[in-house]
Structures are given as C-alpha cells and as structure tokens.
C-alpha cells in the first residue's frame, strides 16, 4: 500500500469534533471553498505524479489547465516551490 500501513484508529472523537468546528467557523466558505478545494486537489495530485513519474511525466500526464494552476503556485508560493524542488531532488 502506498504510504505504508493504514492506522486503524483516527484522532479522538472529541478532538475531531473541535477541529471540525474550528475549520467550519474559520475556513473558506461557498465559492472560496470550491476554489480552495480544487486548488488543493490539483496541487496534491501534481506532487504525487511528480514523485512517482518525475517532472517530464507530470508535464505529460497532467492537463494544461491544472499545470497553469500549479505554475501560479510555483511562481508565488515559496513553501510549495520548496516542496516540489525537494521531490524533484529525490529522483
């Protein structure tokens, strides 16, 4: 299994409920949540493909509209850029 063994238990229920309440109150809502969710999943998938297939594979397998979003983050977000570079350096 990718990523190792699955944990049979999650976080304690009370802590999960507290975190869910905080995220609901403080997190993005409506259209902003939709944008956040799309960007998050595109970036997550890019990093996975980059790790498994390398930069050339990522550029060939990921749709152009997704690569535009990835490029925006690579240009503006230093933490994301550093993470992508770290993954590239493993290969």
WOKARA-V675057 format. One record per backbone hydrogen bond with DSSP energy under -0.5 kcal/mol. NH is the residue of the N-H (numbers start at 1). CO is the residue of the C=O. If there is no record, write none. Layout:
nh = {NH,NH}
co = {CO,CO}
This chain:
nh = {4,16,17,18,19,20,21,22,23,24,25,26,27,32,33,34,35,36,37,38,39,40,41,42,43,44,45,46,47,48,49,50,51,52,53,54,54,57,58,59,60,61,62,67,68,69,70,71,72,73,74,75,76,77,78,81,82,83,84,85,86,87,88,89,90,90,91,91}
co = {1,12,13,14,15,16,17,18,19,20,21,22,23,29,29,30,31,32,33,34,35,36,37,38,39,40,41,42,43,44,45,46,47,48,49,49,50,53,54,55,56,57,58,63,64,65,66,67,68,69,70,71,72,73,76,77,78,79,80,81,82,83,84,85,86,87,87,88}
